[in-house]
Amino acid sequence: MAQDKPDPCSFIIFGVTGDLTHRLVIPALYNLAAGGLLPDKFCVVGVARKGITSEVLRRDLMTGLRKFATRPVDDAIAEQLLSCVTAIEADPKDPASFDTMRERLDALEQARGTGGNRLFYLATPPDAFLPITRELGRTGMLKENGMWRRLVVEKPFGTDLASARALNKALLELLTEHQIYRIDHYLGKETVQNILVLRFANGMFEPIWNRNHIDHVQITVDERLGVGHRGSFYDTTGALRDMVPNHLFQLLSLVAMEPPVKFDAQSVRSVKAEVLSAIQTQSEREALHNSVRGQYVAGKVGDAEIGDYRSIAQVQPNSTTETYAALKLTIDNWRWAGVPFYLRTGKALCTKRTEIAIKFKHAPFAMFRDTPVHQLSQNYMIISTEPTEGIELQFNTKVPGPTINIDGVEMKFRYKDYFKVEPSTGYETLIHDCMIGDNILFQRADSVEAGWQAVQPFIDAWRNAGADGLHTYAAGSEGPAKADELLARDGRSWRKLG
Ligand SMILES: NC(=O)c1ccc[n+]([C@@H]2O[C@H](COP(=O)([O-])OP(=O)(O)OC[C@H]3O[C@@H](n4cnc5c(N)ncnc54)[C@H](OP(=O)(O)O)[C@@H]3O)[C@@H](O)[C@H]2O)c1
């Protein structure tokens, strides 16, 4: 995180009574306050549609902070932060409430000396993104006259290619691209950002980062949790839409992009968009061939019993929504031609794991032919953010002893061992970046659309196939057995999860 103090500003949260605000946004603001990284002149405005006083809101936020903070809460810092919070009522269904909000904001900013810089954070369900932004636009609150006005848009950004394009178009009629911060909190994680440093600040990796040396790439984002109480949201979304065009593609783009000319937003975002648009768009037939989808049935994750996905409240009893998705993608460019990217993500699996595994090509075996060595272990580089943030190299070494014997070993780097840092949610980095106007870690309109373009054939093919090709897997397992075939037919296998 850059150690800059942001300009004075107001931080205006729509959906302040919601889960995201309590769980992630306020703890992130607290971490920034504790690190001395909030502006000297600062105010937080919590927008709710009805009936909340500043006093009640501060109390609720303090309760949330105590529950979700990522470090011990220092009362003095928390109270100082929360004393900056003011509740304002505004509902996009009641345009007059936005006119009132504008007047109250002007007065508040005058009193706090924040100079009119505003960060609007849309922590609401996605169907409220546009109605709120339209009201902000209509009342002139998005106009930049010597001060800045920025809008943070949460995920999901659209539900398919058409809706993402429509949302981009509508937003860009109200603001310019530089004002829009499409957030994906994965990008705030240290290891994710470190992919750029690993690749481009070291001389030894980039020369082998291509089809001549890399056999394939596996990207895994797996969870142990089931869908829980989010049946209504999840049943209309599914694993593919929920995870792939955003989180998994962010990881893919950082691993696969070309070196940017400069470490600035324009250059980095351009090469990321370029590689996403180079993902081969598959026909529906190819998409079916190159994918596996699954849905969990009752099982045990650790000691916890998890019921069938279909038994969750507000999930259709005959739902064909996938809780597991595995895809094989290819990137049509010079660097990656012929190198498959296998992606998998799912819920209620045996382990919580987020990793990128880069499998290097085998060394020639010829020189070991007349030794006791039967085979060489695989060479992997594993970049992981869950369960621990770090990087691991797997390579072959000689087993001590008089004869030549070879075994695979691991060399591990763990962030927490080297740097004694407090765990971060990723949100503090991103919120701080918004406040200092650095959008390098946020998605540009073209990247978002390129991501949806690549997954659209899978969405269409799965919708048209209905229950055909939907595989079940027991909660607590590694996912549907069918997913193994996706790699086995290429002579490869997934890394073990357990
Ligand atoms: N929760 C998470 O962990 C998480 C993680 C990543 C991304 N997200 C994304 O963050 C956003 C918020 O998530 P959440 O879980 O906090 O949602 P939520 O709890 O369902 O809703 C947040 C708040 O939005 C307000 N709201 C609801 N409908 C609205 C409408 N039509 N117009 C204006 N305000 C409305 C409600 O507050 P009032 O009734 O007080 O106005 C509600 O408390 C979503 O887009 C979600 O996809 C959430």
The ligand as a Tripos MOL2 file, in Angstrom:
@<TRIPOS>MOLECULE
LIG
   48    52     1     0     0
SMALL
NO_CHARGES

@<TRIPOS>ATOM
      1 N1        -21.4240   -9.2330    1.7510 N.am      1 LIG1
      2 C1        -20.2660   -9.5760    1.2430 C.2       1 LIG1
      3 O1        -19.4360  -10.2550    1.8730 O.2       1 LIG1
      4 C2        -19.9040   -9.1550   -0.1700 C.ar      1 LIG1
      5 C3        -18.6510   -9.5170   -0.6940 C.ar      1 LIG1
      6 C4        -18.3040   -9.0680   -1.9840 C.ar      1 LIG1
      7 C5        -19.1990   -8.2770   -2.6890 C.ar      1 LIG1
      8 N2        -20.4210   -7.9520   -2.1600 N.ar      1 LIG1
      9 C6        -21.3230   -7.0900   -2.9350 C.3       1 LIG1
     10 O2        -21.5660   -5.9110   -2.1680 O.3       1 LIG1
     11 C7        -22.8880   -5.4390   -2.3670 C.3       1 LIG1
     12 C8        -23.5890   -5.3450   -1.0140 C.3       1 LIG1
     13 O3        -23.6270   -6.6270   -0.4330 O.3       1 LIG1
     14 P1        -24.3850   -6.9000    0.9550 P.3       1 LIG1
     15 O4        -24.1790   -8.3110    1.2600 O.co2     1 LIG1
     16 O5        -24.0010   -5.8750    1.9640 O.co2     1 LIG1
     17 O6        -25.9100   -6.6460    0.5150 O.3       1 LIG1
     18 P2        -27.1930   -6.5060    1.4040 P.3       1 LIG1
     19 O7        -26.8480   -6.6890    2.8440 O.co2     1 LIG1
     20 O8        -28.2430   -7.3480    0.7830 O.co2     1 LIG1
     21 O9        -27.6520   -4.9980    1.1190 O.3       1 LIG1
     22 C9        -26.9410   -3.8750    1.5570 C.3       1 LIG1
     23 C10       -27.8910   -2.7240    1.8310 C.3       1 LIG1
     24 O10       -28.3390   -2.1780    0.6080 O.3       1 LIG1
     25 C11       -29.5420   -1.4470    0.8610 C.3       1 LIG1
     26 N3        -30.4500   -1.7030   -0.2580 N.ar      1 LIG1
     27 C12       -31.1000   -2.8570   -0.5480 C.ar      1 LIG1
     28 N4        -31.8430   -2.7080   -1.6650 N.ar      1 LIG1
     29 C13       -31.6710   -1.4310   -2.0600 C.ar      1 LIG1
     30 C14       -32.1980   -0.6630   -3.1190 C.ar      1 LIG1
     31 N5        -33.0460   -1.1890   -4.0120 N.pl3     1 LIG1
     32 N6        -31.8120    0.6130   -3.2410 N.ar      1 LIG1
     33 C15       -30.9560    1.1710   -2.3520 C.ar      1 LIG1
     34 N7        -30.4360    0.4980   -1.3070 N.ar      1 LIG1
     35 C16       -30.7950   -0.7820   -1.1690 C.ar      1 LIG1
     36 C17       -30.1010   -1.9800    2.1840 C.3       1 LIG1
     37 O11       -30.0020   -0.9350    3.1410 O.3       1 LIG1
     38 P3        -31.2390    0.0020    3.5530 P.3       1 LIG1
     39 O12       -32.4610   -0.8570    3.5510 O.co2     1 LIG1
     40 O13       -30.8360    0.4670    4.9140 O.co2     1 LIG1
     41 O14       -31.2820    1.0880    2.5590 O.co2     1 LIG1
     42 C18       -29.1500   -3.0950    2.5660 C.3       1 LIG1
     43 O15       -28.8950   -3.1480    3.9470 O.3       1 LIG1
     44 C19       -23.5510   -6.4250   -3.3210 C.3       1 LIG1
     45 O16       -23.4610   -5.9080   -4.6220 O.3       1 LIG1
     46 C20       -22.7020   -7.6820   -3.1770 C.3       1 LIG1
     47 O17       -22.7260   -8.4620   -4.3540 O.3       1 LIG1
     48 C21       -20.7800   -8.3620   -0.9170 C.ar      1 LIG1
@<TRIPOS>BOND
     1     1     2 1
     2     2     3 2
     3     2     4 1
     4     4     5 ar
     5     4    48 ar
     6     5     6 ar
     7     6     7 ar
     8     7     8 ar
     9     8     9 1
    10     8    48 ar
    11     9    10 1
    12     9    46 1
    13    10    11 1
    14    11    12 1
    15    11    44 1
    16    12    13 1
    17    13    14 1
    18    14    15 2
    19    14    16 1
    20    14    17 1
    21    17    18 1
    22    18    19 2
    23    18    20 1
    24    18    21 1
    25    21    22 1
    26    22    23 1
    27    23    24 1
    28    23    42 1
    29    24    25 1
    30    25    26 1
    31    25    36 1
    32    26    27 ar
    33    26    35 ar
    34    27    28 ar
    35    28    29 ar
    36    29    30 ar
    37    29    35 ar
    38    30    31 1
    39    30    32 ar
    40    32    33 ar
    41    33    34 ar
    42    34    35 ar
    43    36    37 1
    44    36    42 1
    45    37    38 1
    46    38    39 2
    47    38    40 1
    48    38    41 1
    49    42    43 1
    50    44    45 1
    51    44    46 1
    52    46    47 1
@<TRIPOS>SUBSTRUCTURE
     1 LIG1         1 GROUP 0 **** ****
